[in-house]
Structure formats: structure tokens, C-alpha cells
Amino acid sequence: MIRVDRLTKSYGASVVVDGVSLDLPGGGLTSIIGPNGAGKSTLLSMISRLIGMDAGSVSVDGLDVTRTSGDVLAKRLSILRQDNAMTTRLTVRDLVAFGRYPHSKGRPTHADAGHIDRALGYLDLMPLADRFLDELSGGQRQRAFVAMVLCQDTDYMLFDEPLNNLDIRHAVSMMRLLRRAADELGKTVVMVLHDINFAACYSDRIVAMKNGAIAFQGTPAEIIRDDVLEALYETPFQTMEKDGQRIALYFSAG
């Protein structure tokens, strides 16, 4: 379990995350949704120790992230940020191999090579394994970064907008893949998403943030409702149930 207790982050006079307490149980897929500026990415970055917290605490399976060594934490929790610019020219295989660094410390073994091949295969990247990243489309690069996270083989995988640069077909493929990782590999997947219907169709739980706080949390059936979404985004929504799933059929900025 990831336990967040009264987590706070400010930039000057602006409070970005305001005393958030949250339990993210092990297993399954949790989506964090909400309007721009709600604090979603900041929350994820503090959980993964990418940025410091002003107050509060985060623990992963009882390990305080501020007191646990990087080597230990990197074998338990991994994250893919929104901004994944690389200044070094790497092949896809080289990038994915970085996911093994917490385990191999730069001296990959035969077992590490197996993890790399499995991650490449899982993302259907084997035909591109020896291509350089700057030769790929944005969607192909995004899949390569997700493969790197999968290759790290942590119990908890955090993704900040993993559907960036993906068209509808590849976005659906990515969500199915992350759903499979939760179901077949036993991973705990936590992601920030802007697409409400992807969150509705693939998540076990949805956490909805607004103004730096948790506004709502629950199952897709509990969150994907007209009244909840209208309060969250301050715009009219019409939702419906299709094939047993709640989806946002219509929304308007009017």
C-alpha cells in the first residue's frame, strides 16, 4: 500500500497540494483525474520522491520514502514523468535497459537481458529495438519509455500522462497493456489521466483532485456521474452506462 498523510507542497504563496491524505491499496489500476492545476502531477512526483514535500509523509509498504535509500525504493516503485526528453542518443534497447539499473548497477546479467527482451515484447517494440529514439514517432518513443518502467520490475508503477503523443488506437492499446500489467503481472498501477472515459473504462479506482485537495474518490461507477463531474470540472456533463460501464457521453464548456 502507498499511504499519503497530510502531504503539502507550496510554491511561494501558491499551495499546490494542500494536506492530502490518501491510501492507494496494492494491486489494480488507479487513475487520478481533475482539472488543470489540481495538483495531480505534483502529488505523483512527491510520492515518488522526484520533488520534495513541505509537510506530511509518504510510505510504500511501510517504507518512508524520505528515509529509504534510493536503491531500495527503486526496486519497489518506478515512475514515468510527463517530460521524458533525452539528451543522449540511445537505441530503444539501450533506453529500456536503464530500467534494470537499480538491479544491475550498470553490469547487466543474463537475467537482466531476459527482463529487457520481455519488456520490449510486451510493448511490441522488438522490431524497433535497435532504432535510435530520435528516429521514432512520438508514440513509439512513449511506448519505449513505458517499456523502461516495466523493465524496472517494481511492484508499484506510477505514470504521469502515459497517453501523451498517442493517437486513439495506440492510447487504447496502452491502457489495455497497463490493465494487463495489473491483472497478469500483479502490478499496482497509478496514473494521472486527463481522458475521463479511459479512466472510467480501465480503472478499479478513481481519485479526483481539485484545488490541491482530494475532491472525490471511489469506483468508476461512483465517480463517473453528472453531479460529481460537474462539481469537479465546473462544466455540464451527461453520463450514461454502456455494457456495464459508466462513461461521459457528452460534456460542454457552455
Steps between C-alpha positions, in 0.01 A plus 500: 500500500603858430394717793495878464452697821431877504727561204556866417693689234513874435680723254522842658150598608338240274399175671511228233427197719312580818521248783407195291445168679442197281540122504580327171460126562724247334381349175278628222497825308428841653448811288543852635283751314409865539527840332827667409683630804330256737836370631487156338853490357647667808340236722641219285846661498506527880389138540793393283743743668569690178422820685511576868201550726443797731304298753351157547631154418484223241564132564516207258428169671601666826823652362523877551605633159705782653704262716530198270813472288460561128622149419230341713221732386588457131439126532155565648368799307555643150362806322463636149485879494325718243828650378734226379741693282833322444819683413699182427445311174375158604341201335171368628679202655750732675215703648306199620821360655514804729206344682735228628750743654362472858561127474818476289678828587613522137626141482208318335476126540333233290192538723494876429511428125193281544313783674595737218378263229173437685433873539574561132268217405225616736496841328539348153832684461728215397499610130615845616750385763809618310350825370609828656239689700530807277400283204165406658161662505382661823272206569778246445729692736226506764463123475877464541494703822212290633705188416788643703270538803363149453856366474579647842264231632366687803184415691376858459506678163405869480423673170445871444292533184616174333275568199702805392571500124280196440216491249172332594604151381830507686342661807252213520787254454697668780208492742440133423867428559507678837178322596670169411805596707273544800301182438763257366822628657353606833618860466345796679448764230431863593462755222406861441249517214312780329273270298203428725367212291833316503500538878143374514554194279835373630526603866410319818509826693490868411641781713366841399701810601404866498684803639777286648267274698315171458151594386362148442624144493335168426420252228432617143127446566522738797706770325375501140173675579355829381502666843853388593660598168315833485622588850853392411537674164238776539341420165183306406532125448272226381603146592350163421557130555611286207582130527516531876739798501436862582621737227479874432282517191490875469658802658492864408701808586180699478 
